[in-house]
Amino acid sequence: MEPPKINPRAAEPPYRQIANWLRERIEAGDFRPEIDPLPSEKELGETFEVARETARRAVAVLRDEGLVRTVPQRGTYVVDRN
């Protein structure tokens, strides 16, 4: 799935736009729970041409929703809901 262009003037902030895109990919099964890591904050920043902090906030939204968990020095993974 091709990442969307981030619209900095949209009502929805850029970090939410990124979180929504990641959520759609998670729901589509693009990341296997506990196996496939999400793109790193650095990769998300480069992909969406945003600051790393913006990417970090996007991942934090998903973590707060309980969709993903971050393992230090390993990456961020989809939580197995089974």
Backbone bond lengths (Angstrom), bond angles and torsions (degrees), N, CA, C in turn:
res aa  C-N    CA-C-N  psi(-1)  N-CA   C-N-CA  omega(-1)  CA-C   N-CA-C  phi
1 M - - - 1.445 - - 1.527 108.51 -
2 E 1.297 114.98 127.69 1.461 121.39 -179.28 1.525 109.99 -73.68
3 P 1.333 117.57 130.66 1.466 118.88 179.10 1.529 110.73 -67.41
4 P 1.324 117.25 142.53 1.459 120.29 179.81 1.523 111.12 -75.84
5 K 1.305 115.40 161.01 1.456 120.56 172.33 1.523 107.74 -75.14
6 I 1.308 116.44 135.59 1.452 121.13 177.98 1.528 108.54 -81.61
7 N 1.316 115.30 130.21 1.460 121.02 178.29 1.529 108.11 -102.59
8 P 1.340 117.45 102.78 1.461 119.54 -177.61 1.526 113.77 -67.13
9 R 1.328 117.24 -14.81 1.464 120.72 -179.77 1.524 113.01 -97.85
10 A 1.310 116.90 -0.15 1.464 120.36 -179.85 1.522 110.11 -68.23
11 A 1.322 116.02 158.56 1.464 121.03 177.71 1.524 110.83 -62.52
12 E 1.336 115.25 -31.62 1.461 120.76 179.48 1.530 108.88 -88.01
13 P 1.340 118.53 127.16 1.465 120.10 -178.13 1.531 111.91 -63.86
14 P 1.328 117.33 156.14 1.469 120.97 -177.96 1.525 114.14 -54.16
15 Y 1.324 118.31 -40.82 1.462 118.73 -178.55 1.531 111.20 -63.16
16 R 1.330 117.66 -33.75 1.464 120.98 177.23 1.524 111.11 -70.77
17 Q 1.320 116.77 -36.21 1.459 120.46 177.39 1.529 109.80 -62.59
18 I 1.321 116.47 -42.19 1.474 120.90 178.92 1.527 110.01 -67.31
19 A 1.323 117.37 -44.12 1.466 121.07 179.10 1.522 110.65 -59.88
20 N 1.323 117.00 -40.82 1.466 120.37 179.14 1.523 110.98 -63.67
21 W 1.325 117.11 -41.66 1.464 120.87 178.81 1.533 110.17 -63.46
22 L 1.332 116.41 -45.11 1.466 119.74 178.51 1.532 110.30 -62.46
23 R 1.333 117.40 -42.37 1.465 121.21 179.63 1.528 110.74 -59.86
24 E 1.321 116.61 -42.76 1.472 120.41 178.08 1.523 110.88 -61.18
25 R 1.324 116.64 -41.73 1.463 120.09 178.59 1.522 111.48 -66.59
26 I 1.327 117.02 -38.15 1.470 120.98 177.37 1.526 109.38 -63.15
27 E 1.330 116.18 -47.78 1.466 120.37 -179.28 1.525 112.19 -64.73
28 A 1.329 117.17 -28.39 1.464 121.63 178.15 1.535 111.56 -78.73
29 G 1.330 116.98 -8.03 1.461 120.49 178.68 1.515 114.18 84.82
30 D 1.328 117.39 19.57 1.466 120.32 179.85 1.524 113.19 -70.04
31 F 1.326 117.18 -20.51 1.463 122.05 178.54 1.515 108.39 -121.79
32 R 1.325 116.81 119.07 1.466 120.30 178.32 1.526 108.73 -74.27
33 P 1.342 117.01 131.64 1.463 120.19 -179.22 1.519 112.18 -54.60
34 E 1.327 114.24 132.90 1.469 123.87 175.89 1.525 113.88 64.06
35 I 1.350 118.35 5.20 1.464 120.70 -178.53 1.523 111.98 -118.38
36 D 1.332 116.61 -54.91 1.468 121.12 -175.62 1.524 110.37 -95.07
37 P 1.324 118.02 117.66 1.469 119.12 178.21 1.523 111.32 -73.10
38 L 1.314 115.37 149.61 1.457 120.78 170.77 1.524 108.05 -67.58
39 P 1.327 117.99 161.50 1.462 119.32 174.21 1.532 109.42 -57.56
40 S 1.311 116.39 147.19 1.458 120.50 179.28 1.524 110.27 -67.89
41 E 1.323 115.96 165.39 1.464 120.37 177.03 1.525 110.08 -58.97
42 K 1.299 116.59 -39.59 1.467 120.87 178.81 1.527 110.55 -62.40
43 E 1.347 116.42 -45.87 1.465 120.63 179.74 1.530 111.35 -64.26
44 L 1.334 116.70 -40.98 1.460 119.78 178.33 1.526 110.58 -63.77
45 G 1.318 115.78 -42.22 1.462 119.92 178.01 1.508 112.13 -59.61
46 E 1.330 116.45 -43.17 1.467 120.71 179.91 1.535 110.71 -69.57
47 T 1.312 116.97 -41.47 1.466 121.42 -178.76 1.524 111.38 -62.53
48 F 1.318 115.75 -45.35 1.463 120.33 -174.93 1.529 113.31 -96.97
49 E 1.326 115.58 -0.22 1.470 121.21 -179.72 1.532 110.89 55.28
50 V 1.332 113.99 51.17 1.462 121.52 177.49 1.526 108.38 -128.89
51 A 1.325 115.41 166.31 1.456 121.01 176.97 1.533 110.00 -66.81
52 R 1.311 115.35 152.86 1.464 119.94 179.43 1.532 111.41 -59.34
53 E 1.322 117.43 -34.78 1.464 121.39 178.18 1.530 110.88 -61.84
54 T 1.311 117.69 -36.55 1.470 121.50 177.26 1.522 109.71 -63.99
55 A 1.320 116.57 -43.95 1.465 121.02 177.56 1.529 110.35 -63.89
56 R 1.332 116.43 -40.18 1.464 121.00 179.24 1.533 110.29 -61.44
57 R 1.320 117.44 -41.73 1.465 121.01 178.73 1.523 111.32 -65.06
58 A 1.329 117.38 -36.39 1.465 120.86 178.39 1.531 110.35 -62.41
59 V 1.319 116.36 -45.04 1.472 120.66 179.38 1.529 109.68 -66.73
60 A 1.328 117.31 -37.21 1.467 120.78 179.45 1.526 111.26 -62.31
61 V 1.324 117.35 -35.59 1.464 120.60 177.25 1.531 109.78 -59.82
62 L 1.321 116.41 -46.98 1.471 120.83 -179.27 1.525 111.13 -66.75
63 R 1.327 116.42 -36.89 1.462 120.24 178.31 1.532 109.58 -65.98
64 D 1.343 117.25 -42.04 1.468 121.12 178.63 1.521 111.59 -63.99
65 E 1.327 117.09 -29.46 1.470 121.56 177.99 1.523 111.93 -80.50
66 G 1.321 117.39 -7.84 1.457 121.08 -179.96 1.520 114.15 81.70
67 L 1.328 117.67 13.29 1.466 120.62 -179.55 1.521 112.94 -81.93
68 V 1.334 116.25 -31.30 1.464 120.35 -176.61 1.518 110.00 -134.09
69 R 1.312 114.10 163.42 1.466 120.70 172.54 1.512 107.64 -136.17
70 T 1.318 115.65 146.71 1.457 120.99 -179.02 1.520 108.76 -107.04
71 V 1.320 115.44 129.63 1.453 122.57 176.38 1.533 106.30 -105.97
72 P 1.331 118.30 115.81 1.464 119.83 -178.15 1.530 112.21 -52.73
73 Q 1.312 114.87 135.86 1.463 124.05 178.95 1.525 113.97 67.17
74 R 1.334 118.23 5.33 1.469 120.80 -178.80 1.520 112.45 -121.56
75 G 1.347 117.06 -40.83 1.450 119.85 -179.36 1.520 112.36 136.18
76 T 1.315 114.42 -175.06 1.457 121.81 -179.82 1.523 108.14 -113.14
77 Y 1.323 115.53 130.09 1.460 121.92 -173.85 1.521 111.22 -125.11
78 V 1.328 115.46 149.95 1.459 121.25 173.98 1.523 108.17 -68.83
79 V 1.325 115.56 136.99 1.453 121.26 178.44 1.522 109.06 -75.93
80 D 1.331 115.93 134.95 1.463 121.25 176.58 1.517 108.12 -75.63
81 R 1.319 116.86 115.46 1.469 120.80 -176.01 1.519 112.84 -91.28
82 N 1.314 117.99 4.23 1.479 119.98 179.93 1.498 111.29 -83.05
